[in-house]
Amino acid sequence: MALSEQEILDGLAEIVNEETGLEPSEVQSDKSFTDDLDIDSLSMMTIVVNAEEKFGVRIPDDEVKNLTTVGDAVGFIAKNQA
């Protein structure tokens, strides 16, 4: 069963929290991973790998650079979930 965008956002917030220690409430759709959440490229790759496992999606490396905001990531996962 496909997850809602809110469920994906909540799951992504948990992953970001585990990787960075940021409060899940700070992980919002309009936030930029780099500018607002201060996530570096190494942490971003870990988040991507964990999101792939959690949501059962494949996020190609060339797609990661397009996922600049939390909302971009949520939208990509929502579109690509099985």
N, CA, C and O atoms as a GROMACS GRO file, in nm:
protein
  328
    1MET      N    1   0.084  -0.120   0.000
    1MET     CA    2   0.000   0.000   0.000
    1MET      C    3   0.088   0.125   0.000
    1MET      O    4   0.182   0.136   0.078
    2ALA      N    5   0.055   0.217  -0.086
    2ALA     CA    6   0.133   0.341  -0.098
    2ALA      C    7   0.114   0.427   0.027
    2ALA      O    8   0.004   0.438   0.082
    3LEU      N    9   0.222   0.486   0.069
    3LEU     CA   10   0.217   0.577   0.183
    3LEU      C   11   0.173   0.716   0.138
    3LEU      O   12   0.197   0.755   0.023
    4SER      N   13   0.109   0.789   0.228
    4SER     CA   14   0.072   0.927   0.197
    4SER      C   15   0.197   1.014   0.206
    4SER      O   16   0.298   0.974   0.264
    5GLU      N   17   0.189   1.134   0.147
    5GLU     CA   18   0.303   1.226   0.155
    5GLU      C   19   0.335   1.261   0.300
    5GLU      O   20   0.451   1.281   0.336
    6GLN      N   21   0.232   1.268   0.385
    6GLN     CA   22   0.256   1.298   0.527
    6GLN      C   23   0.332   1.183   0.594
    6GLN      O   24   0.422   1.207   0.674
    7GLU      N   25   0.295   1.060   0.562
    7GLU     CA   26   0.366   0.945   0.618
    7GLU      C   27   0.511   0.941   0.571
    7GLU      O   28   0.602   0.908   0.648
    8ILE      N   29   0.532   0.975   0.444
    8ILE     CA   30   0.669   0.980   0.391
    8ILE      C   31   0.747   1.091   0.461
    8ILE      O   32   0.862   1.070   0.500
    9LEU      N   33   0.686   1.207   0.477
    9LEU     CA   34   0.752   1.318   0.546
    9LEU      C   35   0.791   1.279   0.688
    9LEU      O   36   0.902   1.307   0.733
   10ASP      N   37   0.700   1.213   0.759
   10ASP     CA   38   0.728   1.169   0.896
   10ASP      C   39   0.844   1.069   0.899
   10ASP      O   40   0.931   1.078   0.985
   11GLY      N   41   0.844   0.976   0.805
   11GLY     CA   42   0.950   0.876   0.798
   11GLY      C   43   1.084   0.939   0.763
   11GLY      O   44   1.188   0.902   0.818
   12LEU      N   45   1.080   1.035   0.672
   12LEU     CA   46   1.202   1.106   0.633
   12LEU      C   47   1.255   1.188   0.750
   12LEU      O   48   1.376   1.196   0.771
   13ALA      N   49   1.166   1.248   0.825
   13ALA     CA   50   1.206   1.325   0.943
   13ALA      C   51   1.277   1.236   1.045
   13ALA      O   52   1.374   1.278   1.108
   14GLU      N   53   1.228   1.113   1.061
   14GLU     CA   54   1.293   1.017   1.152
   14GLU      C   55   1.434   0.984   1.104
   14GLU      O   56   1.528   0.979   1.184
   15ILE      N   57   1.448   0.962   0.973
   15ILE     CA   58   1.579   0.930   0.916
   15ILE      C   59   1.676   1.046   0.936
   15ILE      O   60   1.790   1.026   0.976
   16VAL      N   61   1.629   1.168   0.906
   16VAL     CA   62   1.714   1.287   0.923
   16VAL      C   63   1.752   1.304   1.070
   16VAL      O   64   1.866   1.339   1.101
   17ASN      N   65   1.658   1.278   1.159
   17ASN     CA   66   1.685   1.288   1.303
   17ASN      C   67   1.794   1.189   1.345
   17ASN      O   68   1.886   1.225   1.419
   18GLU      N   69   1.784   1.065   1.296
   18GLU     CA   70   1.884   0.963   1.331
   18GLU      C   71   2.022   1.001   1.280
   18GLU      O   72   2.123   0.977   1.347
   19GLU      N   73   2.028   1.061   1.160
   19GLU     CA   74   2.156   1.094   1.098
   19GLU      C   75   2.218   1.222   1.154
   19GLU      O   76   2.339   1.231   1.171
   20THR      N   77   2.134   1.322   1.184
   20THR     CA   78   2.186   1.455   1.216
   20THR      C   79   2.154   1.503   1.358
   20THR      O   80   2.218   1.595   1.408
   21GLY      N   81   2.054   1.440   1.422
   21GLY     CA   82   2.011   1.486   1.553
   21GLY      C   83   1.912   1.601   1.547
   21GLY      O   84   1.869   1.651   1.651
   22LEU      N   85   1.875   1.644   1.425
   22LEU     CA   86   1.773   1.749   1.412
   22LEU      C   87   1.639   1.698   1.463
   22LEU      O   88   1.605   1.581   1.444
   23GLU      N   89   1.564   1.785   1.526
   23GLU     CA   90   1.430   1.748   1.570
   23GLU      C   91   1.343   1.717   1.448
   23GLU      O   92   1.346   1.791   1.350
   24PRO      N   93   1.266   1.608   1.453
   24PRO     CA   94   1.178   1.576   1.339
   24PRO      C   95   1.084   1.692   1.303
   24PRO      O   96   1.049   1.708   1.186
   25SER      N   97   1.043   1.772   1.401
   25SER     CA   98   0.953   1.885   1.373
   25SER      C   99   1.019   1.991   1.285
   25SER      O  100   0.949   2.071   1.222
   26GLU      N  101   1.154   1.993   1.280
   26GLU     CA  102   1.225   2.090   1.196
   26GLU      C  103   1.229   2.046   1.050
   26GLU      O  104   1.255   2.128   0.961
   27VAL      N  105   1.203   1.918   1.024
   27VAL     CA  106   1.210   1.865   0.888
   27VAL      C  107   1.074   1.885   0.823
   27VAL      O  108   0.983   1.805   0.839
   28GLN      N  109   1.064   1.996   0.748
   28GLN     CA  110   0.938   2.033   0.684
   28GLN      C  111   0.957   2.042   0.533
   28GLN      O  112   1.068   2.062   0.484
   29SER      N  113   0.847   2.026   0.460
   29SER     CA  114   0.853   2.017   0.314
   29SER      C  115   0.925   2.132   0.247
   29SER      O  116   0.992   2.113   0.145
   30ASP      N  117   0.913   2.253   0.302
   30ASP     CA  118   0.972   2.370   0.237
   30ASP      C  119   1.118   2.393   0.274
   30ASP      O  120   1.179   2.489   0.227
   31LYS      N  121   1.174   2.308   0.358
   31LYS     CA  122   1.312   2.326   0.405
   31LYS      C  123   1.413   2.269   0.304
   31LYS      O  124   1.394   2.160   0.249
   32SER      N  125   1.519   2.345   0.281
   32SER     CA  126   1.630   2.299   0.197
   32SER      C  127   1.721   2.212   0.283
   32SER      O  128   1.753   2.247   0.396
   33PHE      N  129   1.763   2.097   0.228
   33PHE     CA  130   1.852   2.009   0.303
   33PHE      C  131   1.982   2.080   0.340
   33PHE      O  132   2.030   2.069   0.453
   34THR      N  133   2.039   2.154   0.245
   34THR     CA  134   2.169   2.218   0.271
   34THR      C  135   2.154   2.353   0.339
   34THR      O  136   2.223   2.379   0.438
   35ASP      N  137   2.067   2.440   0.288
   35ASP     CA  138   2.058   2.577   0.339
   35ASP      C  139   1.990   2.585   0.475
   35ASP      O  140   2.038   2.653   0.565
   36ASP      N  141   1.877   2.516   0.490
   36ASP     CA  142   1.798   2.527   0.613
   36ASP      C  143   1.838   2.424   0.718
   36ASP      O  144   1.844   2.455   0.837
   37LEU      N  145   1.865   2.301   0.674
   37LEU     CA  146   1.892   2.193   0.768
   37LEU      C  147   2.041   2.165   0.785
   37LEU      O  148   2.081   2.085   0.870
   38ASP      N  149   2.124   2.231   0.703
   38ASP     CA  150   2.269   2.221   0.715
   38ASP      C  151   2.320   2.076   0.704
   38ASP      O  152   2.406   2.033   0.781
   39ILE      N  153   2.264   2.003   0.607
   39ILE     CA  154   2.302   1.863   0.585
   39ILE      C  155   2.409   1.859   0.476
   39ILE      O  156   2.388   1.909   0.366
   40ASP      N  157   2.524   1.799   0.508
   40ASP     CA  158   2.633   1.791   0.409
   40ASP      C  159   2.611   1.672   0.315
   40ASP      O  160   2.520   1.591   0.335
   41SER      N  161   2.695   1.664   0.213
   41SER     CA  162   2.674   1.563   0.109
   41SER      C  163   2.689   1.421   0.162
   41SER      O  164   2.620   1.330   0.116
   42LEU      N  165   2.778   1.401   0.258
   42LEU     CA  166   2.796   1.267   0.314
   42LEU      C  167   2.671   1.224   0.392
   42LEU      O  168   2.623   1.112   0.376
   43SER      N  169   2.620   1.313   0.476
   43SER     CA  170   2.497   1.282   0.550
   43SER      C  171   2.380   1.263   0.454
   43SER      O  172   2.294   1.178   0.477
   44MET      N  173   2.378   1.342   0.348
   44MET     CA  174   2.270   1.331   0.250
   44MET      C  175   2.271   1.192   0.185
   44MET      O  176   2.165   1.133   0.164
   45MET      N  177   2.389   1.139   0.154
   45MET     CA  178   2.396   1.006   0.094
   45MET      C  179   2.346   0.900   0.191
   45MET      O  180   2.278   0.805   0.151
   46THR      N  181   2.378   0.914   0.318
   46THR     CA  182   2.329   0.821   0.420
   46THR      C  183   2.177   0.829   0.429
   46THR      O  184   2.109   0.726   0.437
   47ILE      N  185   2.124   0.950   0.427
   47ILE     CA  186   1.979   0.970   0.433
   47ILE      C  187   1.912   0.904   0.312
   47ILE      O  188   1.809   0.839   0.324
   48VAL      N  189   1.973   0.923   0.194
   48VAL     CA  190   1.918   0.863   0.071
   48VAL      C  191   1.915   0.711   0.082
   48VAL      O  192   1.813   0.648   0.051
   49VAL      N  193   2.026   0.651   0.125
   49VAL     CA  194   2.032   0.505   0.137
   49VAL      C  195   1.928   0.455   0.237
   49VAL      O  196   1.858   0.356   0.211
   50ASN      N  197   1.916   0.523   0.351
   50ASN     CA  198   1.816   0.483   0.451
   50ASN      C  199   1.674   0.501   0.400
   50ASN      O  200   1.586   0.420   0.430
   51ALA      N  201   1.651   0.608   0.323
   51ALA     CA  202   1.518   0.630   0.266
   51ALA      C  203   1.485   0.522   0.163
   51ALA      O  204   1.371   0.475   0.156
   52GLU      N  205   1.585   0.482   0.083
   52GLU     CA  206   1.562   0.375  -0.014
   52GLU      C  207   1.518   0.247   0.056
   52GLU      O  208   1.425   0.180   0.012
   53GLU      N  209   1.587   0.214   0.166
   53GLU     CA  210   1.552   0.094   0.243
   53GLU      C  211   1.414   0.106   0.306
   53GLU      O  212   1.332   0.015   0.298
   54LYS      N  213   1.390   0.221   0.370
   54LYS     CA  214   1.264   0.240   0.444
   54LYS      C  215   1.142   0.240   0.352
   54LYS      O  216   1.039   0.182   0.384
   55PHE      N  217   1.155   0.306   0.235
   55PHE     CA  218   1.039   0.325   0.148
   55PHE      C  219   1.038   0.231   0.027
   55PHE      O  220   0.944   0.233  -0.052
   56GLY      N  221   1.142   0.149   0.013
   56GLY     CA  222   1.146   0.054  -0.098
   56GLY      C  223   1.152   0.120  -0.234
   56GLY      O  224   1.093   0.071  -0.330
   57VAL      N  225   1.224   0.232  -0.243
   57VAL     CA  226   1.239   0.301  -0.372
   57VAL      C  227   1.388   0.305  -0.407
   57VAL      O  228   1.474   0.289  -0.321
   58ARG      N  229   1.415   0.327  -0.535
   58ARG     CA  230   1.552   0.346  -0.582
   58ARG      C  231   1.567   0.494  -0.616
   58ARG      O  232   1.489   0.548  -0.694
   59ILE      N  233   1.666   0.558  -0.558
   59ILE     CA  234   1.692   0.699  -0.587
   59ILE      C  235   1.828   0.704  -0.657
   59ILE      O  236   1.932   0.698  -0.592
   60PRO      N  237   1.828   0.717  -0.792
   60PRO     CA  238   1.955   0.718  -0.865
   60PRO      C  239   2.042   0.836  -0.822
   60PRO      O  240   1.991   0.943  -0.786
   61ASP      N  241   2.175   0.816  -0.827
   61ASP     CA  242   2.268   0.921  -0.785
   61ASP      C  243   2.245   1.052  -0.860
   61ASP      O  244   2.254   1.160  -0.801
   62ASP      N  245   2.215   1.042  -0.990
   62ASP     CA  246   2.195   1.166  -1.066
   62ASP      C  247   2.064   1.236  -1.030
   62ASP      O  248   2.043   1.352  -1.066
   63GLU      N  249   1.975   1.167  -0.960
   63GLU     CA  250   1.849   1.227  -0.914
   63GLU      C  251   1.868   1.299  -0.781
   63GLU      O  252   1.796   1.395  -0.751
   64VAL      N  253   1.964   1.254  -0.701
   64VAL     CA  254   1.983   1.310  -0.567
   64VAL      C  255   2.008   1.461  -0.573
   64VAL      O  256   1.959   1.535  -0.488
   65LYS      N  257   2.085   1.507  -0.673
   65LYS     CA  258   2.116   1.650  -0.681
   65LYS      C  259   1.991   1.735  -0.706
   65LYS      O  260   1.991   1.855  -0.680
   66ASN      N  261   1.884   1.673  -0.758
   66ASN     CA  262   1.758   1.745  -0.782
   66ASN      C  263   1.671   1.754  -0.656
   66ASN      O  264   1.575   1.830  -0.651
   67LEU      N  265   1.706   1.676  -0.555
   67LEU     CA  266   1.626   1.673  -0.432
   67LEU      C  267   1.684   1.777  -0.335
   67LEU      O  268   1.751   1.743  -0.237
   68THR      N  269   1.656   1.905  -0.363
   68THR     CA  270   1.716   2.011  -0.281
   68THR      C  271   1.635   2.039  -0.156
   68THR      O  272   1.691   2.080  -0.054
   69THR      N  273   1.503   2.017  -0.162
   69THR     CA  274   1.421   2.040  -0.044
   69THR      C  275   1.363   1.908   0.006
   69THR      O  276   1.360   1.808  -0.066
   70VAL      N  277   1.317   1.911   0.128
   70VAL     CA  278   1.249   1.795   0.186
   70VAL      C  279   1.129   1.758   0.100
   70VAL      O  280   1.102   1.640   0.076
   71GLY      N  281   1.057   1.859   0.053
   71GLY     CA  282   0.940   1.836  -0.032
   71GLY      C  283   0.974   1.765  -0.162
   71GLY      O  284   0.899   1.681  -0.210
   72ASP      N  285   1.091   1.802  -0.221
   72ASP     CA  286   1.137   1.734  -0.343
   72ASP      C  287   1.154   1.585  -0.316
   72ASP      O  288   1.111   1.501  -0.395
   73ALA      N  289   1.217   1.553  -0.203
   73ALA     CA  290   1.241   1.412  -0.167
   73ALA      C  291   1.109   1.339  -0.142
   73ALA      O  292   1.090   1.226  -0.188
   74VAL      N  293   1.019   1.403  -0.071
   74VAL     CA  294   0.888   1.342  -0.041
   74VAL      C  295   0.814   1.314  -0.173
   74VAL      O  296   0.758   1.206  -0.191
   75GLY      N  297   0.814   1.412  -0.263
   75GLY     CA  298   0.746   1.396  -0.391
   75GLY      C  299   0.805   1.284  -0.475
   75GLY      O  300   0.732   1.206  -0.536
   76PHE      N  301   0.940   1.276  -0.477
   76PHE     CA  302   1.007   1.171  -0.552
   76PHE      C  303   0.971   1.034  -0.498
   76PHE      O  304   0.938   0.943  -0.574
   77ILE      N  305   0.977   1.019  -0.366
   77ILE     CA  306   0.945   0.891  -0.304
   77ILE      C  307   0.799   0.855  -0.328
   77ILE      O  308   0.768   0.740  -0.358
   78ALA      N  309   0.709   0.952  -0.315
   78ALA     CA  310   0.565   0.927  -0.336
   78ALA      C  311   0.540   0.877  -0.479
   78ALA      O  312   0.460   0.786  -0.500
   79LYS      N  313   0.607   0.938  -0.577
   79LYS     CA  314   0.588   0.901  -0.717
   79LYS      C  315   0.647   0.765  -0.749
   79LYS      O  316   0.597   0.694  -0.836
   80ASN      N  317   0.753   0.727  -0.680
   80ASN     CA  318   0.830   0.609  -0.718
   80ASN      C  319   0.810   0.488  -0.627
   80ASN      O  320   0.874   0.385  -0.647
   81GLN      N  321   0.722   0.500  -0.527
   81GLN     CA  322   0.703   0.383  -0.440
   81GLN      C  323   0.625   0.275  -0.514
   81GLN      O  324   0.543   0.302  -0.601
   82ALA      N  325   0.654   0.153  -0.476
   82ALA     CA  326   0.594   0.038  -0.546
   82ALA      C  327   0.444   0.030  -0.522
   82ALA      O  328   0.378  -0.061  -0.574
   0.00000   0.00000   0.00000
